[in-house]
Amino acid sequence: MHRRRHGRRRPVRSRLNRLALAFLLAAQPALALEKCVGADGKVTYSDKACAAGAKRTTVGPDVSAADVRFEYYDVGTPGGHMGRTDWRLSYKYTRRATPGGGCQVGSLETVLDLKIRMPRWTPPAGAAPDQVSRWQRYSGALLGHEYGHVQNARNTETGFKRAALAAMAADCGSLDASLRSLFDNAIQQGNAADRAYDDQTRHGATQGAVF
């Protein structure tokens, strides 16, 4: 069994609070995001129209987050706070010989560790209702933006698995090197997708993450 792992962004430490997430999701209005599924099955989220030929669905925050860990940091005043998504992808595989002396992947398992860090504001007694509603709208939009980074990570995992399972080599030593190269390229492309997504959305501002 062979293993390889790689991380993206530095990890942050806080405490898990899924109950707070459930409250946050329930309190937010739907976001005007486009879920675009391309002909190759790749999923992207955007505030702009999908590319030609892509299947389009208007969605709010993607609540399929059972595999995402959430961390929160408390803030004294609303607005001006940032979210953050960290992901770490690893894989392990077995090799098998092919007729003629070649080598290919026999089995492949990937593990994608996903973590979202969000600000948490507890309105004090007497907080203005308008301020509370603005915070709910802002934090919901910010969460929706972070889900876009989660989808980029999932696309990275899917793309690597597809490429790895199709890989063949003249010998198993060469297969190991080929998979390392495929994996490193997948991580680079995933990071590039995150940077492009932040540039396109101005770190969530075009999706409503402005207080």
Contacts in CASP RR format, 6 or more apart in sequence:
PFRMAT RR
TARGET T0000
AUTHOR 0000-0000-0000
METHOD contacts of the structure
MODEL  1
MHRRRHGRRRPVRSRLNRLALAFLLAAQPALALEKCVGADGKVTYSDKAC
AAGAKRTTVGPDVSAADVRFEYYDVGTPGGHMGRTDWRLSYKYTRRATPG
GGCQVGSLETVLDLKIRMPRWTPPAGAAPDQVSRWQRYSGALLGHEYGHV
QNARNTETGFKRAALAAMAADCGSLDASLRSLFDNAIQQGNAADRAYDDQ
TRHGATQGAVF
1 92 0 8 1.000
1 93 0 8 1.000
1 94 0 8 1.000
2 92 0 8 1.000
2 93 0 8 1.000
2 94 0 8 1.000
2 95 0 8 1.000
2 176 0 8 1.000
2 179 0 8 1.000
3 90 0 8 1.000
3 91 0 8 1.000
3 92 0 8 1.000
4 90 0 8 1.000
4 91 0 8 1.000
4 92 0 8 1.000
4 179 0 8 1.000
4 180 0 8 1.000
4 183 0 8 1.000
5 88 0 8 1.000
5 89 0 8 1.000
5 90 0 8 1.000
5 91 0 8 1.000
6 88 0 8 1.000
6 89 0 8 1.000
6 90 0 8 1.000
6 183 0 8 1.000
6 184 0 8 1.000
6 187 0 8 1.000
7 87 0 8 1.000
7 88 0 8 1.000
7 89 0 8 1.000
7 187 0 8 1.000
8 86 0 8 1.000
8 87 0 8 1.000
8 88 0 8 1.000
8 89 0 8 1.000
8 153 0 8 1.000
8 187 0 8 1.000
8 190 0 8 1.000
8 191 0 8 1.000
8 194 0 8 1.000
9 84 0 8 1.000
9 85 0 8 1.000
9 86 0 8 1.000
9 87 0 8 1.000
10 86 0 8 1.000
11 86 0 8 1.000
11 115 0 8 1.000
12 71 0 8 1.000
12 84 0 8 1.000
12 86 0 8 1.000
12 115 0 8 1.000
12 117 0 8 1.000
13 71 0 8 1.000
14 71 0 8 1.000
14 72 0 8 1.000
14 73 0 8 1.000
14 117 0 8 1.000
15 71 0 8 1.000
15 72 0 8 1.000
16 69 0 8 1.000
16 70 0 8 1.000
16 71 0 8 1.000
17 70 0 8 1.000
17 71 0 8 1.000
17 72 0 8 1.000
17 120 0 8 1.000
18 70 0 8 1.000
20 70 0 8 1.000
20 72 0 8 1.000
20 120 0 8 1.000
21 65 0 8 1.000
21 70 0 8 1.000
24 118 0 8 1.000
24 139 0 8 1.000
24 140 0 8 1.000
24 143 0 8 1.000
25 61 0 8 1.000
25 63 0 8 1.000
25 143 0 8 1.000
27 136 0 8 1.000
27 140 0 8 1.000
28 61 0 8 1.000
28 136 0 8 1.000
28 137 0 8 1.000
28 139 0 8 1.000
28 140 0 8 1.000
28 141 0 8 1.000
28 143 0 8 1.000
29 137 0 8 1.000
30 59 0 8 1.000
30 60 0 8 1.000
31 59 0 8 1.000
31 60 0 8 1.000
31 61 0 8 1.000
31 140 0 8 1.000
31 141 0 8 1.000
31 144 0 8 1.000
31 207 0 8 1.000
31 208 0 8 1.000
32 47 0 8 1.000
32 58 0 8 1.000
32 60 0 8 1.000
32 207 0 8 1.000
33 45 0 8 1.000
33 46 0 8 1.000
33 47 0 8 1.000
33 58 0 8 1.000
33 59 0 8 1.000
33 60 0 8 1.000
33 61 0 8 1.000
33 144 0 8 1.000
33 207 0 8 1.000
34 45 0 8 1.000
34 46 0 8 1.000
34 47 0 8 1.000
34 48 0 8 1.000
34 49 0 8 1.000
34 50 0 8 1.000
34 56 0 8 1.000
34 57 0 8 1.000
34 58 0 8 1.000
34 59 0 8 1.000
35 43 0 8 1.000
35 44 0 8 1.000
35 45 0 8 1.000
35 56 0 8 1.000
35 57 0 8 1.000
35 58 0 8 1.000
35 59 0 8 1.000
35 62 0 8 1.000
36 43 0 8 1.000
36 44 0 8 1.000
36 45 0 8 1.000
36 46 0 8 1.000
36 50 0 8 1.000
36 51 0 8 1.000
36 54 0 8 1.000
36 55 0 8 1.000
36 56 0 8 1.000
37 43 0 8 1.000
37 54 0 8 1.000
37 55 0 8 1.000
37 57 0 8 1.000
38 50 0 8 1.000
38 51 0 8 1.000
38 53 0 8 1.000
38 54 0 8 1.000
38 55 0 8 1.000
39 53 0 8 1.000
39 54 0 8 1.000
42 155 0 8 1.000
42 158 0 8 1.000
43 151 0 8 1.000
43 154 0 8 1.000
43 155 0 8 1.000
44 151 0 8 1.000
44 152 0 8 1.000
44 155 0 8 1.000
45 59 0 8 1.000
45 62 0 8 1.000
45 144 0 8 1.000
45 147 0 8 1.000
45 148 0 8 1.000
45 151 0 8 1.000
46 200 0 8 1.000
46 201 0 8 1.000
47 201 0 8 1.000
47 206 0 8 1.000
47 207 0 8 1.000
48 200 0 8 1.000
49 56 0 8 1.000
50 56 0 8 1.000
60 144 0 8 1.000
61 140 0 8 1.000
61 143 0 8 1.000
61 144 0 8 1.000
61 147 0 8 1.000
62 144 0 8 1.000
62 147 0 8 1.000
62 148 0 8 1.000
62 150 0 8 1.000
62 151 0 8 1.000
65 147 0 8 1.000
65 150 0 8 1.000
67 112 0 8 1.000
67 114 0 8 1.000
68 114 0 8 1.000
68 115 0 8 1.000
68 116 0 8 1.000
68 150 0 8 1.000
69 113 0 8 1.000
69 114 0 8 1.000
69 115 0 8 1.000
69 116 0 8 1.000
70 115 0 8 1.000
70 116 0 8 1.000
70 117 0 8 1.000
70 118 0 8 1.000
71 115 0 8 1.000
71 116 0 8 1.000
71 117 0 8 1.000
71 118 0 8 1.000
72 117 0 8 1.000
72 118 0 8 1.000
72 119 0 8 1.000
72 120 0 8 1.000
73 117 0 8 1.000
73 118 0 8 1.000
73 119 0 8 1.000
73 120 0 8 1.000
74 119 0 8 1.000
74 120 0 8 1.000
74 121 0 8 1.000
74 122 0 8 1.000
75 81 0 8 1.000
75 119 0 8 1.000
75 120 0 8 1.000
75 121 0 8 1.000
76 121 0 8 1.000
77 121 0 8 1.000
78 121 0 8 1.000
78 131 0 8 1.000
78 134 0 8 1.000
78 135 0 8 1.000
78 138 0 8 1.000
78 211 0 8 1.000
79 119 0 8 1.000
79 121 0 8 1.000
79 135 0 8 1.000
79 138 0 8 1.000
79 211 0 8 1.000
80 211 0 8 1.000
81 119 0 8 1.000
81 121 0 8 1.000
82 119 0 8 1.000
82 142 0 8 1.000
82 203 0 8 1.000
83 116 0 8 1.000
83 117 0 8 1.000
83 118 0 8 1.000
83 119 0 8 1.000
83 142 0 8 1.000
83 145 0 8 1.000
83 146 0 8 1.000
84 116 0 8 1.000
84 117 0 8 1.000
84 146 0 8 1.000
85 114 0 8 1.000
85 115 0 8 1.000
85 116 0 8 1.000
85 117 0 8 1.000
85 146 0 8 1.000
85 148 0 8 1.000
85 149 0 8 1.000
85 150 0 8 1.000
85 153 0 8 1.000
85 194 0 8 1.000
86 114 0 8 1.000
86 115 0 8 1.000
86 117 0 8 1.000
87 112 0 8 1.000
87 113 0 8 1.000
87 114 0 8 1.000
87 115 0 8 1.000
87 149 0 8 1.000
87 150 0 8 1.000
87 153 0 8 1.000
87 156 0 8 1.000
88 112 0 8 1.000
88 113 0 8 1.000
89 110 0 8 1.000
89 111 0 8 1.000
89 112 0 8 1.000
89 113 0 8 1.000
89 153 0 8 1.000
89 156 0 8 1.000
89 157 0 8 1.000
89 160 0 8 1.000
89 183 0 8 1.000
89 186 0 8 1.000
89 187 0 8 1.000
90 110 0 8 1.000
90 111 0 8 1.000
90 113 0 8 1.000
91 108 0 8 1.000
91 109 0 8 1.000
91 110 0 8 1.000
91 111 0 8 1.000
91 160 0 8 1.000
91 164 0 8 1.000
91 179 0 8 1.000
91 183 0 8 1.000
92 108 0 8 1.000
92 109 0 8 1.000
93 105 0 8 1.000
93 106 0 8 1.000
93 107 0 8 1.000
93 108 0 8 1.000
93 109 0 8 1.000
93 164 0 8 1.000
93 179 0 8 1.000
94 105 0 8 1.000
94 106 0 8 1.000
94 107 0 8 1.000
95 103 0 8 1.000
95 104 0 8 1.000
95 105 0 8 1.000
95 106 0 8 1.000
95 172 0 8 1.000
95 175 0 8 1.000
95 176 0 8 1.000
96 103 0 8 1.000
96 104 0 8 1.000
96 105 0 8 1.000
96 106 0 8 1.000
97 103 0 8 1.000
97 172 0 8 1.000
98 104 0 8 1.000
98 168 0 8 1.000
101 170 0 8 1.000
101 171 0 8 1.000
102 168 0 8 1.000
102 169 0 8 1.000
102 170 0 8 1.000
102 171 0 8 1.000
102 172 0 8 1.000
103 168 0 8 1.000
103 169 0 8 1.000
103 170 0 8 1.000
103 171 0 8 1.000
103 172 0 8 1.000
103 173 0 8 1.000
103 174 0 8 1.000
103 175 0 8 1.000
104 167 0 8 1.000
104 168 0 8 1.000
104 169 0 8 1.000
104 175 0 8 1.000
105 164 0 8 1.000
105 165 0 8 1.000
105 167 0 8 1.000
105 175 0 8 1.000
105 179 0 8 1.000
108 161 0 8 1.000
108 164 0 8 1.000
108 165 0 8 1.000
110 157 0 8 1.000
110 160 0 8 1.000
110 161 0 8 1.000
112 153 0 8 1.000
112 154 0 8 1.000
112 157 0 8 1.000
114 150 0 8 1.000
114 153 0 8 1.000
116 143 0 8 1.000
116 146 0 8 1.000
116 147 0 8 1.000
116 150 0 8 1.000
118 139 0 8 1.000
118 142 0 8 1.000
118 143 0 8 1.000
118 146 0 8 1.000
119 139 0 8 1.000
119 142 0 8 1.000
121 135 0 8 1.000
121 139 0 8 1.000
123 131 0 8 1.000
123 132 0 8 1.000
123 135 0 8 1.000
134 211 0 8 1.000
135 211 0 8 1.000
137 208 0 8 1.000
138 208 0 8 1.000
138 209 0 8 1.000
138 210 0 8 1.000
138 211 0 8 1.000
140 209 0 8 1.000
141 204 0 8 1.000
141 207 0 8 1.000
141 208 0 8 1.000
141 209 0 8 1.000
141 210 0 8 1.000
142 204 0 8 1.000
142 209 0 8 1.000
144 207 0 8 1.000
145 201 0 8 1.000
145 203 0 8 1.000
145 204 0 8 1.000
145 207 0 8 1.000
145 209 0 8 1.000
148 197 0 8 1.000
149 194 0 8 1.000
149 197 0 8 1.000
152 190 0 8 1.000
152 193 0 8 1.000
152 194 0 8 1.000
152 197 0 8 1.000
153 190 0 8 1.000
155 190 0 8 1.000
155 193 0 8 1.000
156 186 0 8 1.000
156 187 0 8 1.000
156 189 0 8 1.000
156 190 0 8 1.000
156 193 0 8 1.000
159 186 0 8 1.000
160 182 0 8 1.000
160 183 0 8 1.000
160 186 0 8 1.000
163 182 0 8 1.000
163 186 0 8 1.000
164 179 0 8 1.000
164 182 0 8 1.000
164 183 0 8 1.000
167 175 0 8 1.000
167 178 0 8 1.000
167 179 0 8 1.000
167 182 0 8 1.000
168 175 0 8 1.000
169 175 0 8 1.000
169 177 0 8 1.000
169 178 0 8 1.000
198 204 0 8 1.000
200 206 0 8 1.000
201 207 0 8 1.000
203 209 0 8 1.000
END
